[in-house]
Amino acid sequence: MAVTHQHLLLLALLLATVARVAQADEGPVTVPRFEPGPCPKLQGVEWLAGASCGYLVVPEDRSRPTGRTIRLMVAKHPARSPEKRPDPIIYLHGGPGDIAPLEVNDLIAAAFIRDRDILVVSERGTWFSQPALTCAASDDFARELLGLRFYSEATERAHLASTEACHGKLTATGANLSAYNSTESAADLADLRKVLDIAVWNIYGTSYGSYLAQTLMRDHPEGIRSVVLDSVLPTTYTVAANWWNARNAFDNLFQACAAEPACNAAHPRLQETFAGLVNRLEAEPLTTTVSDPVTGKDLKVVLDGGALIDWLRNQTYGVPTLRAAPDRIVGLAAGRRDSIEAIAKDRAARAPPSGPDVPSLSYGLAFGVSCREDYPFATPEDLAAAGREAFPDYPASVQREGIGGWAYFNEDCRDVWKVPPAPEAMRQPVASSIPTLLISGSFDTLTSLAGAKAAAARLSNATVISIQGVGHFVSPASPCAQAVIVSFLYAPDAPDTSCVGALKPPSFTSRASP
């Protein structure tokens, strides 16, 4: 049969229709884009109640713009005041690799930011984003570590085996692990502002989120009205600085106890007591059995010098645990069962059994950022030197490795993750005139006032405040910090910091409950 013009026209129409249907099935092909959707849920948790959600779709690797795409979960918590301001706040979470909707809970609950929407992004690779670069092998090792010496050759082998298993699992998914870093994450945020058509916004970063906020200020300053950096990690940071951050906070905690008559009377020479415990337990570990806070089953927990240091560092996340710390230390030295059990249970609670519904750190982002942006700039020798200098009275087995969760970090990056190093320019302080409020907690064992001042070195419109008696993630625990932030958001060039000078550490618990 002869093909007529009419047949060709019908065929063209049919092909056009098929193409439109295919495009509708696949959705828009442009990236970046935003796709509204329901907020994810986790049984028994209501952290996204009242929020609206969706996904930011971006290239995994911007050097390959037509390649694989990833989806970042975005939640918007609406302003609580009827006098809503048009410039929202975007919250940048810690880690790297923490779970944004869970972390922001305390900030939302504090309710001091009432007149602006709060946007929360689950950064690339994190829980609730797609793909979520989590690793059961690494979570399982954290659980296994409870029953091991914190620092030992056997522990190092088990740690590296878990990292290798994690790396192999994530590589097998097809993920480009080199693309999970601060530069790409900052570009994700810049894309989000554009696709949501936000003219101006305010940045709020906590811990690693403060580092990412500085990266955003440097790489994509457009549309930023103001920046709040809580528990500041400067761009000059290296993993060796963790030793000094811990030392500064431990000193502040011990000195605050010594300055309070009741605490000093109950816990004299606390610093010497703690150092003595670290040495004693590193030489002769204490092994105890406690009821697992999650499963209720018996769980073996080894308390040695490294584990005790890690425990005290982790008390930074809450004022009640910081207030109880002196009594726990003295109780452990005296062999009190309530102190032993409380310390062991605290450690166990931070390493729950892994499972498909158990929120997990994004090891893909954690290693991607740290091995690209921290590891190349601090050698193992730098790390050991910092340990010796910060804590000269601690055992050599403790000093020579990374402190707490940073143990064997250099080995992870050197032997397993092997991502390309960041450019040296990322190590420089960010230069900016954007109004910036930098907040430090005096008991913060993870970041420090010195770090906040280093970050402010080239910020021409910076205000730095230190909040007494508070640890990591200052604002939810400090009404004064909240008042300063509200003032700063109202007038970024002239915040009212008058409450800061009158602050004192809270009183310490004379006898902690078991």
Backbone torsions as a table, in degrees:
resi	resn	phi	psi	omega
1	MET	NA	135.8	179.6
2	ALA	-69.3	140.2	178.1
3	VAL	-87.7	116.9	-178.0
4	THR	-95.0	169.1	176.4
5	HIS	-59.6	-36.5	-179.9
6	GLN	-65.2	-40.8	177.7
7	HIS	-61.5	-42.8	179.8
8	LEU	-62.5	-39.2	179.6
9	LEU	-64.8	-43.2	179.3
10	LEU	-64.0	-40.2	178.8
11	LEU	-63.7	-41.0	178.6
12	ALA	-63.1	-42.6	178.8
13	LEU	-63.2	-40.6	179.9
14	LEU	-64.3	-44.6	179.0
15	LEU	-63.4	-38.8	178.4
16	ALA	-63.9	-39.2	179.3
17	THR	-65.5	-44.7	178.4
18	VAL	-59.6	-40.7	-179.8
19	ALA	-64.2	-40.5	179.8
20	ARG	-66.1	-41.1	179.1
21	VAL	-63.2	-44.6	179.2
22	ALA	-60.5	-41.4	179.8
23	GLN	-66.0	-38.7	179.1
24	ALA	-64.8	-38.2	179.0
25	ASP	-65.9	-38.1	-176.1
26	GLU	-85.4	-16.9	-176.2
27	GLY	82.8	178.0	-179.9
28	PRO	-58.8	143.9	-177.5
29	VAL	-95.9	-5.6	-177.5
30	THR	-80.7	145.3	171.1
31	VAL	-135.1	144.4	0.5
32	PRO	-75.2	158.3	175.4
33	ARG	-152.1	163.4	178.2
34	PHE	-119.1	130.5	-179.6
35	GLU	-118.1	107.6	177.2
36	PRO	-60.7	149.9	179.5
37	GLY	-168.0	171.0	-179.4
38	PRO	-68.4	150.8	176.6
39	CYS	-71.9	137.3	177.7
40	PRO	-66.6	156.4	-178.3
41	LYS	-128.3	151.1	173.1
42	LEU	-133.1	131.6	-173.4
43	GLN	-54.6	127.3	177.4
44	GLY	83.2	0.9	-178.3
45	VAL	-122.3	132.0	-176.5
46	GLU	-120.8	37.1	-172.6
47	TRP	-70.3	-18.5	-179.1
48	LEU	-104.4	15.2	178.0
49	ALA	-60.3	128.4	179.5
50	GLY	87.7	-8.8	-179.3
51	ALA	-89.4	159.6	168.9
52	SER	-113.7	148.2	-169.8
53	CYS	-133.9	172.1	176.2
54	GLY	177.9	-170.8	-177.1
55	TYR	-130.9	133.0	170.1
56	LEU	-88.6	123.5	-179.9
57	VAL	-103.3	122.4	-176.0
58	VAL	-138.0	162.8	172.6
59	PRO	-65.5	141.6	174.1
60	GLU	-64.6	-41.1	-177.8
61	ASP	-130.0	112.3	-175.2
62	ARG	-70.8	-12.0	172.1
63	SER	-76.7	-9.1	175.5
64	ARG	-128.5	72.8	-171.0
65	PRO	-62.8	-21.2	179.1
66	THR	-100.3	9.6	-178.2
67	GLY	-87.0	-153.2	-175.9
68	ARG	-59.6	142.9	176.5
69	THR	-111.9	157.1	176.9
70	ILE	-129.4	163.4	-175.1
71	ARG	-124.6	127.3	-179.2
72	LEU	-110.3	122.2	179.6
73	MET	-70.1	133.3	179.9
74	VAL	-125.2	129.1	176.3
75	ALA	-118.6	138.6	175.6
76	LYS	-115.3	118.3	174.7
77	HIS	-95.0	117.6	-173.4
78	PRO	-70.1	152.5	176.6
79	ALA	-58.0	142.9	-178.5
80	ARG	-90.6	-17.2	-179.2
81	SER	-93.1	142.4	175.9
82	PRO	-67.0	-18.4	178.3
83	GLU	-92.9	66.3	-175.4
84	LYS	-74.0	136.0	176.2
85	ARG	-93.4	151.4	-172.2
86	PRO	-76.8	-18.0	-176.0
87	ASP	-95.7	106.8	-176.5
88	PRO	-74.4	173.3	171.9
89	ILE	-108.3	135.2	171.5
90	ILE	-109.5	126.1	-176.7
91	TYR	-95.8	129.3	179.3
92	LEU	-112.0	121.5	-169.6
93	HIS	-85.2	173.3	-175.3
94	GLY	-88.1	-165.8	-179.7
95	GLY	127.8	-111.8	2.3
96	PRO	-68.0	146.4	176.4
97	GLY	107.2	1.9	178.5
98	ASP	-67.8	175.3	-174.0
99	ILE	-103.3	104.2	-169.4
100	ALA	-56.4	-50.7	-176.7
101	PRO	-61.3	-31.5	177.3
102	LEU	-74.3	-41.6	-176.3
103	GLU	-66.8	-35.5	-175.0
104	VAL	-77.3	-7.9	-178.2
105	ASN	-50.6	-48.0	-176.1
106	ASP	-64.6	-36.6	179.1
107	LEU	-67.0	-44.1	178.7
108	ILE	-64.3	-44.1	-177.3
109	ALA	-65.3	-32.6	179.7
110	ALA	-63.7	-28.0	169.2
111	ALA	61.3	21.3	178.6
112	PHE	-84.2	-19.8	173.1
113	ILE	-96.0	97.8	-171.9
114	ARG	-110.5	-20.7	-169.6
115	ASP	-103.8	13.1	178.7
116	ARG	-138.6	145.2	168.4
117	ASP	-63.3	145.6	175.0
118	ILE	-115.4	117.8	176.9
119	LEU	-95.1	137.7	179.4
120	VAL	-128.0	124.8	-178.9
121	VAL	-110.9	127.3	168.7
122	SER	-80.7	105.6	-171.8
123	GLU	-60.5	164.8	-176.7
124	ARG	-53.3	132.2	178.1
125	GLY	86.3	-8.3	-174.7
126	THR	-90.4	165.6	178.2
127	TRP	-51.4	133.7	-177.6
128	PHE	86.3	-16.6	170.9
129	SER	-93.2	167.4	-174.6
130	GLN	-127.6	118.8	0.7
131	PRO	-79.7	154.2	172.8
132	ALA	-94.9	112.2	-173.7
133	LEU	-88.5	64.8	178.9
134	THR	-97.8	162.7	-176.0
135	CYS	-142.0	112.4	176.2
136	ALA	-62.1	-33.3	-178.6
137	ALA	-60.9	-40.5	180.0
138	SER	-73.2	-38.4	175.7
139	ASP	-63.9	-40.5	179.8
140	ASP	-65.0	-35.5	177.6
141	PHE	-65.5	-41.3	178.7
142	ALA	-57.2	-36.0	177.0
143	ARG	-70.8	-44.3	179.5
144	GLU	-61.1	-35.1	-177.3
145	LEU	-60.6	-25.5	179.4
146	LEU	-56.2	-33.2	-177.7
147	GLY	-101.0	11.2	-178.9
148	LEU	-113.9	162.7	165.1
149	ARG	-60.9	137.8	-176.3
150	PHE	-64.7	-43.5	176.9
151	TYR	-119.0	117.4	174.1
152	SER	-167.7	164.4	178.4
153	GLU	-64.0	-38.2	178.7
154	ALA	-65.5	-39.7	178.2
155	THR	-65.8	-41.4	178.5
156	GLU	-60.7	-43.4	179.2
157	ARG	-62.3	-43.9	179.9
158	ALA	-65.8	-38.8	178.6
159	HIS	-62.2	-50.4	-177.6
160	LEU	-66.2	-33.3	176.3
161	ALA	-63.2	-38.6	178.4
162	SER	-68.5	-37.6	178.1
163	THR	-65.9	-41.3	177.5
164	GLU	-62.7	-41.4	178.2
165	ALA	-64.0	-40.3	178.2
166	CYS	-63.5	-47.7	-179.2
167	HIS	-61.2	-42.9	179.4
168	GLY	-63.9	-41.4	179.9
169	LYS	-63.7	-45.9	-176.8
170	LEU	-71.2	-37.4	177.3
171	THR	-62.2	-38.0	-178.7
172	ALA	-66.0	-21.3	178.3
173	THR	-76.2	-10.3	-176.9
174	GLY	91.7	0.4	180.0
175	ALA	-66.8	138.6	173.9
176	ASN	-87.3	95.1	-171.5
177	LEU	-64.5	-21.5	177.9
178	SER	-71.8	-14.3	-176.9
179	ALA	-90.0	0.7	-178.8
180	TYR	-101.7	91.0	-173.3
181	ASN	-154.9	176.2	-175.2
182	SER	-69.9	-34.0	179.9
183	THR	-63.4	-46.0	178.7
184	GLU	-67.9	-39.3	-179.9
185	SER	-64.3	-39.0	177.1
186	ALA	-64.1	-38.9	177.0
187	ALA	-65.8	-34.6	174.9
188	ASP	-58.9	-44.5	-178.3
189	LEU	-66.1	-40.8	177.2
190	ALA	-61.9	-39.6	176.8
191	ASP	-64.9	-38.4	-179.8
192	LEU	-61.0	-45.1	179.6
193	ARG	-58.4	-39.2	-177.7
194	LYS	-71.0	-46.7	-175.1
195	VAL	-71.1	-25.4	175.6
196	LEU	-87.9	-0.7	177.3
197	ASP	57.2	47.1	177.0
198	ILE	-95.9	117.9	-178.1
199	ALA	-71.5	-45.2	-176.1
200	VAL	-140.5	139.2	174.9
201	TRP	-143.1	169.4	179.1
202	ASN	-114.3	138.6	-176.5
203	ILE	-103.0	134.8	178.5
204	TYR	-130.5	108.3	-178.1
205	GLY	-118.6	136.3	178.7
206	THR	-117.0	130.9	176.2
207	SER	56.9	-121.5	176.3
208	TYR	-56.3	-31.5	176.9
209	GLY	-59.7	-28.4	176.8
210	SER	-71.5	-35.8	175.6
211	TYR	-65.0	-44.7	178.0
212	LEU	-64.0	-38.1	178.1
213	ALA	-61.0	-41.0	177.6
214	GLN	-66.1	-36.5	175.6
215	THR	-62.2	-41.0	177.6
216	LEU	-64.9	-41.3	178.2
217	MET	-60.2	-38.3	-178.2
218	ARG	-77.4	-46.4	-172.1
219	ASP	-87.8	-31.7	-174.2
220	HIS	-142.2	67.9	-175.9
221	PRO	-74.2	-9.7	-174.7
222	GLU	-61.0	135.2	173.4
223	GLY	79.4	3.6	-179.2
224	ILE	-89.8	117.2	179.0
225	ARG	-83.9	-43.5	-178.2
226	SER	-156.8	163.7	-178.0
227	VAL	-137.6	129.8	171.7
228	VAL	-110.8	124.2	178.5
229	LEU	-115.4	111.0	-176.7
230	ASP	-107.6	125.1	-177.2
231	SER	60.1	76.1	-160.7
232	VAL	-83.8	128.9	171.8
233	LEU	-106.9	109.1	-176.7
234	PRO	-72.8	159.4	177.7
235	THR	-69.8	-14.1	176.9
236	THR	-84.0	0.2	-175.6
237	TYR	-62.1	142.1	164.5
238	THR	-132.4	163.9	-175.9
239	VAL	-62.2	-26.0	178.6
240	ALA	-63.0	-26.4	-179.3
241	ALA	-65.2	-18.4	-179.9
242	ASN	-60.4	-32.4	177.5
243	TRP	-62.8	-43.8	-178.1
244	TRP	-73.7	-34.0	176.3
245	ASN	-61.1	-42.7	178.1
246	ALA	-66.3	-43.1	-178.4
247	ARG	-61.1	-45.7	-179.8
248	ASN	-59.8	-44.1	-177.6
249	ALA	-71.6	-40.7	177.0
250	PHE	-59.4	-45.2	178.8
251	ASP	-58.8	-45.4	-178.9
252	ASN	-62.4	-40.0	179.5
253	LEU	-66.0	-48.2	-178.8
254	PHE	-65.4	-39.1	179.8
255	GLN	-68.7	-36.0	177.8
256	ALA	-64.9	-38.5	176.5
257	CYS	-65.2	-42.9	-179.9
258	ALA	-63.9	-30.9	-178.5
259	ALA	-80.5	-15.0	179.4
260	GLU	-96.9	117.1	-173.9
261	PRO	-53.2	-43.4	-177.4
262	ALA	-66.7	-42.4	-179.7
263	CYS	-67.4	-42.4	-178.7
264	ASN	-66.2	-35.7	178.5
265	ALA	-67.9	-39.2	-178.1
266	ALA	-80.4	-29.7	-173.8
267	HIS	-134.6	62.3	-178.0
268	PRO	-67.1	150.9	177.6
269	ARG	51.6	48.0	-174.4
270	LEU	-63.3	-40.0	-178.7
271	GLN	-62.2	-43.6	178.8
272	GLU	-65.8	-37.2	178.6
273	THR	-62.7	-42.9	-178.6
274	PHE	-67.4	-46.1	179.2
275	ALA	-61.0	-39.5	177.3
276	GLY	-63.1	-39.1	177.3
277	LEU	-64.5	-42.8	179.2
278	VAL	-57.6	-45.5	-179.7
279	ASN	-68.8	-42.8	-177.6
280	ARG	-65.4	-46.0	-177.9
281	LEU	-73.7	-27.2	175.9
282	GLU	-69.0	-33.1	178.1
283	ALA	-80.1	-39.1	-178.7
284	GLU	-135.7	88.3	-177.2
285	PRO	-61.1	150.3	175.1
286	LEU	-100.3	124.7	177.0
287	THR	-109.5	128.6	-178.9
288	THR	-133.5	164.1	176.4
289	THR	-121.6	129.3	-179.6
290	VAL	-129.9	164.1	173.6
291	SER	-78.7	121.6	-178.3
292	ASP	-59.4	124.7	-179.9
293	PRO	-60.2	-21.7	-178.5
294	VAL	-95.0	-51.4	-173.4
295	THR	-94.7	-21.1	-175.5
296	GLY	80.5	-3.8	-179.9
297	LYS	-85.9	161.3	176.8
298	ASP	-65.4	139.2	-176.9
299	LEU	-137.8	129.1	178.0
300	LYS	-82.9	132.3	178.3
301	VAL	-130.2	127.0	177.1
302	VAL	-98.1	126.1	176.1
303	LEU	-110.0	104.7	173.2
304	ASP	-118.9	-171.3	-176.2
305	GLY	-60.7	-45.5	179.5
306	GLY	-62.9	-41.1	179.1
307	ALA	-65.4	-36.8	180.0
308	LEU	-66.9	-41.6	176.8
309	ILE	-61.6	-44.2	179.3
310	ASP	-62.2	-39.2	177.9
311	TRP	-60.6	-48.6	-177.4
312	LEU	-64.8	-38.8	176.1
313	ARG	-58.6	-38.7	-176.3
314	ASN	-75.6	-11.4	176.6
315	GLN	-71.6	-9.1	-177.2
316	THR	-64.2	-16.1	-172.7
317	TYR	-82.4	-3.7	-179.9
318	GLY	-154.5	137.6	178.1
319	VAL	-62.4	-41.0	178.5
320	PRO	-58.9	-40.0	179.7
321	THR	-70.7	-34.0	176.1
322	LEU	-66.6	-41.0	179.4
323	ARG	-63.8	-33.1	-178.2
324	ALA	-84.6	-13.7	-172.1
325	ALA	-57.5	-45.9	-179.5
326	PRO	-57.4	-42.0	-179.9
327	ASP	-67.5	-36.9	177.9
328	ARG	-63.0	-41.9	-178.6
329	ILE	-63.4	-49.9	-179.0
330	VAL	-65.8	-37.1	177.4
331	GLY	-64.1	-39.5	176.9
332	LEU	-64.1	-42.4	179.3
333	ALA	-61.7	-32.1	-179.7
334	ALA	-87.6	-3.7	-179.9
335	GLY	78.1	19.7	179.8
336	ARG	-67.2	131.6	-177.0
337	ARG	-64.0	-36.4	-177.5
338	ASP	-64.0	-38.8	179.4
339	SER	-70.8	-44.0	178.9
340	ILE	-58.4	-46.9	-177.8
341	GLU	-66.6	-41.0	-178.9
342	ALA	-64.2	-43.2	179.9
343	ILE	-66.3	-43.9	179.9
344	ALA	-64.4	-42.2	179.9
345	LYS	-67.5	-35.3	177.2
346	ASP	-61.7	-43.1	178.9
347	ARG	-65.5	-41.3	-179.4
348	ALA	-65.0	-37.7	-178.2
349	ALA	-65.6	-23.4	-179.5
350	ARG	-88.4	1.5	178.3
351	ALA	-138.0	66.9	-178.4
352	PRO	-70.5	161.3	176.0
353	PRO	-60.3	140.4	178.9
354	SER	-74.3	159.6	178.6
355	GLY	-177.9	162.8	-175.9
356	PRO	-61.9	-25.3	-179.1
357	ASP	-106.4	9.4	179.4
358	VAL	-96.6	116.7	-179.5
359	PRO	-54.3	139.0	-173.4
360	SER	-135.1	147.7	173.7
361	LEU	-61.4	146.1	171.8
362	SER	-84.6	100.0	178.3
363	TYR	-71.2	-27.4	177.1
364	GLY	-61.1	-43.9	178.0
365	LEU	-76.0	-39.6	-178.3
366	ALA	-59.9	-50.4	178.8
367	PHE	-71.7	-36.4	-179.1
368	GLY	-60.2	-44.1	179.0
369	VAL	-72.5	-53.0	-171.3
370	SER	-66.2	-40.5	-177.9
371	CYS	-75.8	-20.9	176.7
372	ARG	-88.3	-38.6	-165.6
373	GLU	-112.0	-15.1	179.9
374	ASP	-114.3	-54.2	-173.5
375	TYR	-54.6	-44.0	-175.1
376	PRO	-64.3	-13.7	-172.1
377	PHE	-110.4	10.5	175.7
378	ALA	-147.9	115.2	-177.8
379	THR	-78.5	164.3	173.1
380	PRO	-55.5	-34.1	177.7
381	GLU	-65.8	-39.2	176.2
382	ASP	-60.9	-42.1	-178.1
383	LEU	-63.6	-47.9	-180.0
384	ALA	-65.0	-38.5	178.9
385	ALA	-63.4	-41.4	178.9
386	ALA	-64.2	-39.1	177.9
387	GLY	-62.9	-42.8	-179.9
388	ARG	-67.1	-41.0	-176.2
389	GLU	-73.3	-39.6	-177.4
390	ALA	-73.0	-38.0	-176.5
391	PHE	-133.5	71.8	-176.8
392	PRO	-64.2	-19.4	-178.2
393	ASP	-95.3	9.6	177.1
394	TYR	-93.8	158.2	180.0
395	PRO	-64.6	152.2	-179.4
396	ALA	-61.9	-32.3	179.9
397	SER	-63.4	-25.8	177.5
398	VAL	-86.9	-43.6	-172.7
399	GLN	-62.9	-33.4	-166.6
400	ARG	-83.1	-6.2	-179.3
401	GLU	-115.0	175.5	174.5
402	GLY	-65.9	147.7	-177.3
403	ILE	-81.7	138.1	175.1
404	GLY	57.4	-129.4	-177.6
405	GLY	-65.2	-8.2	178.4
406	TRP	-91.0	5.2	178.4
407	ALA	-59.9	133.2	177.5
408	TYR	65.2	19.8	179.0
409	PHE	-63.0	-45.1	-179.9
410	ASN	-60.2	-39.5	179.3
411	GLU	-67.2	-39.5	176.8
412	ASP	-55.2	-48.4	-174.5
413	CYS	-74.6	-42.4	-176.4
414	ARG	-70.2	-41.4	-169.9
415	ASP	-101.2	-19.7	-172.4
416	VAL	-122.7	-59.4	-168.4
417	TRP	-74.0	-48.4	169.2
418	LYS	52.3	46.5	174.6
419	VAL	-87.0	155.2	179.7
420	PRO	-61.8	145.0	-179.8
421	PRO	-70.1	153.3	176.5
422	ALA	-71.5	156.9	174.6
423	PRO	-64.7	148.9	-178.7
424	GLU	-57.4	-27.4	-178.5
425	ALA	-59.9	-26.7	179.2
426	MET	-66.7	-18.3	-177.3
427	ARG	-83.5	-9.4	-175.2
428	GLN	-83.6	148.6	173.1
429	PRO	-59.5	142.3	-179.7
430	VAL	-75.1	131.8	175.9
431	ALA	-99.5	123.8	-177.4
432	SER	-162.5	152.0	173.1
433	SER	-103.5	5.4	177.9
434	ILE	-63.9	130.6	177.6
435	PRO	-56.5	128.5	-174.4
436	THR	-136.9	129.5	175.6
437	LEU	-107.7	123.2	-178.6
438	LEU	-114.2	126.3	-171.2
439	ILE	-122.3	131.1	178.4
440	SER	-125.4	144.0	173.1
441	GLY	-101.9	134.0	-173.2
442	SER	-66.5	-24.0	179.2
443	PHE	-100.3	15.2	-178.1
444	ASP	-75.3	116.6	-178.0
445	THR	-88.8	-6.7	-174.3
446	LEU	-105.3	-31.9	174.6
447	THR	-133.8	173.3	-171.2
448	SER	-145.3	165.0	173.9
449	LEU	-62.4	-37.7	177.4
450	ALA	-60.1	-38.8	177.2
451	GLY	-65.6	-39.3	177.9
452	ALA	-63.3	-42.1	179.4
453	LYS	-66.9	-35.4	177.1
454	ALA	-64.9	-40.0	178.5
455	ALA	-66.2	-31.5	-177.2
456	ALA	-82.7	-3.0	-170.3
457	ALA	-55.5	-36.5	-177.1
458	ARG	-120.7	21.2	174.4
459	LEU	-97.8	107.2	-171.4
460	SER	-73.1	-13.5	-179.0
461	ASN	-127.4	55.2	-174.4
462	ALA	-108.5	145.3	172.0
463	THR	-125.5	124.5	-178.7
464	VAL	-113.2	128.8	176.7
465	ILE	-130.1	148.5	176.0
466	SER	-118.9	127.0	-177.7
467	ILE	-102.1	119.4	-176.6
468	GLN	-71.0	137.2	169.8
469	GLY	80.6	7.2	-178.8
470	VAL	-116.6	148.5	179.8
471	GLY	-97.6	-135.9	-174.6
472	HIS	-76.1	144.0	-176.1
473	PHE	62.4	79.8	-165.9
474	VAL	-73.0	-47.2	-164.1
475	SER	-60.1	-41.1	-179.5
476	PRO	-62.6	-23.6	-176.4
477	ALA	-97.2	-4.9	-172.0
478	SER	-128.8	108.2	174.8
479	PRO	-58.2	-33.2	178.4
480	CYS	-65.5	-47.4	178.0
481	ALA	-59.3	-38.9	178.9
482	GLN	-62.8	-43.0	179.6
483	ALA	-63.6	-40.0	179.3
484	VAL	-65.3	-41.7	179.8
485	ILE	-63.3	-44.1	177.9
486	VAL	-59.7	-44.0	178.3
487	SER	-63.2	-41.7	-179.4
488	PHE	-64.3	-43.1	-180.0
489	LEU	-66.4	-30.0	177.4
490	TYR	-74.9	-42.0	-177.7
491	ALA	-140.3	81.6	-174.0
492	PRO	-57.8	-26.4	-178.7
493	ASP	-83.7	-12.2	-176.2
494	ALA	-148.1	64.2	179.7
495	PRO	-70.3	150.6	177.8
496	ASP	-89.7	111.3	-178.8
497	THR	-109.5	19.0	-171.2
498	SER	-63.2	-24.8	-177.9
499	CYS	-74.5	-18.3	-171.1
500	VAL	-66.6	-40.9	-174.9
501	GLY	-64.9	-23.4	-177.4
502	ALA	-91.5	0.6	-174.9
503	LEU	-73.5	145.2	172.8
504	LYS	-135.5	153.2	177.1
505	PRO	-61.0	148.4	176.1
506	PRO	-68.0	158.5	179.7
507	SER	-67.1	150.1	-178.9
508	PHE	-87.9	154.1	178.3
509	THR	-74.9	125.3	-176.7
510	SER	-75.5	-32.0	176.1
511	ARG	-147.6	109.8	-176.5
512	ALA	-70.6	148.0	176.1
513	SER	-74.3	147.0	-179.6
514	PRO	-70.4	NA	NA
